[in-house]
Every structure is written in structure tokens, then in C-alpha cells.
Amino acid sequence: LCEKPMAATPFYVESIRKNLYSPEELCYFLGTNIPLADSAVLNPSLALWLGEMCGYEDSDRLFVLLSEENGAKEGLKMILKTSHYYSQPQVQKLCEQIDVFENLPDTEKMKQRADALMEYGKVIQAAKSYEAVIRMTGISETTKEFQSSVYYSCGCAYAKLFQMKKAAECFEKAYELTPGEKTGNAVLYIAYMDGGKESFLKKAKALDDQEDAEKAETQA
């Protein structure tokens, strides 16, 4: 329940295209979507909104903090600590999660952001974010499993958008990186959705032939 009346003017979160009407709603969003709590949300305009529309007593101090170049992280912690929405143990756990997230490589941060967008149903933005991860120079330094997960998730996004050719390319790349039931089923699924039974059977045979070849090479 909100401690104060709803704000007359909401705070708009561009990434998920959602209006927030109270500090409590803001805290819930921030606490459950740490990957989306970036400078696009945590900026001086948020401090102004909290002060003017919600009567937030620490808005001036928050404004100064969010005006700093790297103030988003500490600003996020400040909001969580002073809002009284979460219990002290919950705040402590959230702050630990924030620190863990901030110490991740940029590629993993972007992947988690894309995952969060997918959960909100913002599929177009998620697909763009997955593509951004794929283009990042640092992705070559990650594991095959991570790279495969990015391509797989990107394929899922494109499939939801009915962009079957792009989805197929992503699933093929995911399977190439980590052959297995999950990625193989994705390749077969998109083959069926894009080309029907004939395409499905053709792709299934190709995967079987590839698997047999790999087994033969291993045993040689």
C-alpha cells in the first residue's frame, strides 16, 4: 500500500514504456529489475519527480548524487534504503545484488538487461539488446555457453516477432556453439514454423548427419 497519495504526474520509464505513480511502485520496479535500473531511469529528473510529486524528503541529496557521472548505483541504493518499502534485510540483499551486477562484464550486463526486457514483453527492445551483445568486442572472450545463450535468446525474440529467417540464423549459431537437445529442438522448431513438415524433416536429417559425423570424428 502507498504511504502517500498517488502522484498527479507519473514518472515514465522509457525502456518498458510504463508510468510509475508512487515511490512504492518505483521501489518495486527497481528492486525487481536491477538490470534495467540504469542512468536512463536513475537521473536528476527522477529526483525532481520524487521531490515535487511525492514529497520525498531526500530529493535534494538524491539530485546531487544522480547528477554525478557514476551516481546511478549509489542513487539506487539510497532510494531503496530511504523508501521504507523493503525491510532492512531485503535492502541489504538488494544492495549485494547491485554490487554483484555492477561487477559483471559489460556483455553479461547487457544480456541480463535484454532478458529483463523480454520478461516485460518488450520483445523488439530485447532483440536489439541481444544483437548489441553479439556485436560487442568482449563477447569473443566469453564462454561458448554464454555466447550460445545470447544467440538462443535472440532467436526466441525474433521468433516472437515472426522474423523466422533471423530466428533460424540465431538458433543455428546457438546449436553450432553448443550442440544439444535445447538448441537442436529450437533449430527444428523454427524449420517447421518457417517451412512446414518438409523443411522440418530435411533439417532433422541434416542434424542427424552432423551428429553422426561428429561421433565418427571423435571415435577415429
Secondary structure as UniProt FT lines:
FT   STRAND          11..13
FT   TURN            14..17
FT   STRAND          18..20
FT   HELIX           23..32
FT   HELIX           34..36
FT   TURN            39..41
FT   HELIX           44..54
FT   TURN            57..58
FT   HELIX           59..67
FT   TURN            69..70
FT   HELIX           72..82
FT   HELIX           88..102
FT   HELIX           106..119
FT   TURN            120..121
FT   HELIX           123..135
FT   HELIX           137..141
FT   HELIX           144..160
FT   TURN            161..162
FT   HELIX           164..177
FT   HELIX           181..219
//
